[in-house]
Amino acid sequence: MTFSPALDDDLALALRLADAADAQSLPRFDAADLEISTKADRSHVTDADLATERAIRALLSQERPADGILGEEFGSQGDTRRQWIIDPIDGTANFLRGVPLWGTMIALAVDGRPLVGVVSMPALGRRWWAAEGQGSWTATPSAARRLRVSTVDSLDDASVSFQSIAQWTDAGRTRELLALADRVWRDRAYGDVFSYMMLAEGRLEMVAEFDVKEYDIAAAVPIVREAGGRMTAFDGADTLSSLSALATNGVLHEHFLDLFRGAASA
């Protein structure tokens, strides 16, 4: 499959957007004067979240004025057919507590399908990116390294990240979580976007979470898929808008779906 040079240009822009985001977020990480407030949904937002999204939007207004934008902090504007989807700081709770597992997520979706994704975690000095048909990559000190999901083909050998017990309980999925923990080799809650990147690097076989918006997962979709993995809603639907996500190394995707269906009906 081949793509127009425009996708290359979009990926290059997404990487520059990540640079602009890092310049805003990293200096505010663990800052003594960090400003924190609570949104209507009781989640936290910091001055760094707001400044980071503003920086991304400002650059997009210059480079892609005809494109739409959906961001966590300032909502949706413009064309929804070709839309940049932004989470300025995924893992704000970690950010405000000085835990380095947070990152900026930037995606370009066309007709609802994420084609370009960039995830930058500057507190770790890490970045990942992908464009549909061009592979999934991460930076190393010497050169970019292509990513591949694991080849683990048995649930008995699978390592998974479930995000949090409370999240599964709130979604009415406690039974499925317990069945998962009983079935796999190892279960941990690495949390937020970092889990998806570890999946793309072949270090995990499954990540699942609930109560997610498009901006929580869009950038991870091309990175996981271009690494050979599969990413759907928890019920297997190929959509960003179902408020759930299930990402796997691909070969085990149907096995996890069967496990969850069986646990739900038990």
MOGIMO-V650206 format. One record per residue. N is the residue number from 0. RES is the residue in one small letter. BURIAL is I if it has 9 or more other C-alpha atoms within 8 Angstrom, else O. Layout:
n-><N/N>
res-><RES/RES>
burial-><BURIAL/BURIAL>
This chain:
n-><0/1/2/3/4/5/6/7/8/9/10/11/12/13/14/15/16/17/18/19/20/21/22/23/24/25/26/27/28/29/30/31/32/33/34/35/36/37/38/39/40/41/42/43/44/45/46/47/48/49/50/51/52/53/54/55/56/57/58/59/60/61/62/63/64/65/66/67/68/69/70/71/72/73/74/75/76/77/78/79/80/81/82/83/84/85/86/87/88/89/90/91/92/93/94/95/96/97/98/99/100/101/102/103/104/105/106/107/108/109/110/111/112/113/114/115/116/117/118/119/120/121/122/123/124/125/126/127/128/129/130/131/132/133/134/135/136/137/138/139/140/141/142/143/144/145/146/147/148/149/150/151/152/153/154/155/156/157/158/159/160/161/162/163/164/165/166/167/168/169/170/171/172/173/174/175/176/177/178/179/180/181/182/183/184/185/186/187/188/189/190/191/192/193/194/195/196/197/198/199/200/201/202/203/204/205/206/207/208/209/210/211/212/213/214/215/216/217/218/219/220/221/222/223/224/225/226/227/228/229/230/231/232/233/234/235/236/237/238/239/240/241/242/243/244/245/246/247/248/249/250/251/252/253/254/255/256/257/258/259/260/261/262/263/264/265>
res-><m/t/f/s/p/a/l/d/d/d/l/a/l/a/l/r/l/a/d/a/a/d/a/q/s/l/p/r/f/d/a/a/d/l/e/i/s/t/k/a/d/r/s/h/v/t/d/a/d/l/a/t/e/r/a/i/r/a/l/l/s/q/e/r/p/a/d/g/i/l/g/e/e/f/g/s/q/g/d/t/r/r/q/w/i/i/d/p/i/d/g/t/a/n/f/l/r/g/v/p/l/w/g/t/m/i/a/l/a/v/d/g/r/p/l/v/g/v/v/s/m/p/a/l/g/r/r/w/w/a/a/e/g/q/g/s/w/t/a/t/p/s/a/a/r/r/l/r/v/s/t/v/d/s/l/d/d/a/s/v/s/f/q/s/i/a/q/w/t/d/a/g/r/t/r/e/l/l/a/l/a/d/r/v/w/r/d/r/a/y/g/d/v/f/s/y/m/m/l/a/e/g/r/l/e/m/v/a/e/f/d/v/k/e/y/d/i/a/a/a/v/p/i/v/r/e/a/g/g/r/m/t/a/f/d/g/a/d/t/l/s/s/l/s/a/l/a/t/n/g/v/l/h/e/h/f/l/d/l/f/r/g/a/a/s/a>
burial-><O/O/O/O/O/O/I/I/O/I/I/O/O/I/I/O/I/I/O/I/I/I/O/I/I/I/O/I/I/I/O/O/O/I/O/I/O/I/O/O/O/O/O/I/I/I/I/I/I/I/I/I/I/O/I/I/I/O/I/I/O/O/O/O/O/O/I/I/I/I/I/I/I/O/O/O/O/O/I/I/I/I/I/I/I/I/I/I/I/I/I/I/O/I/I/I/O/O/O/O/I/I/I/I/I/I/I/I/I/I/O/I/O/I/I/I/I/I/I/I/I/I/I/O/O/I/I/I/I/I/I/I/O/O/I/I/I/I/I/O/O/O/O/O/O/I/I/I/I/I/O/I/O/O/I/O/I/I/I/I/I/I/I/O/I/O/I/I/I/O/I/O/I/I/I/I/I/O/I/I/I/O/O/I/I/I/I/I/O/I/I/I/I/I/I/I/I/I/I/I/I/I/I/I/I/I/I/I/I/I/O/I/I/I/I/I/I/I/I/I/I/I/I/I/I/I/I/I/I/I/I/I/I/I/O/O/O/O/O/I/O/O/I/I/I/I/I/I/I/O/I/I/I/O/O/I/I/O/I/I/O/O/I/I/O/O>
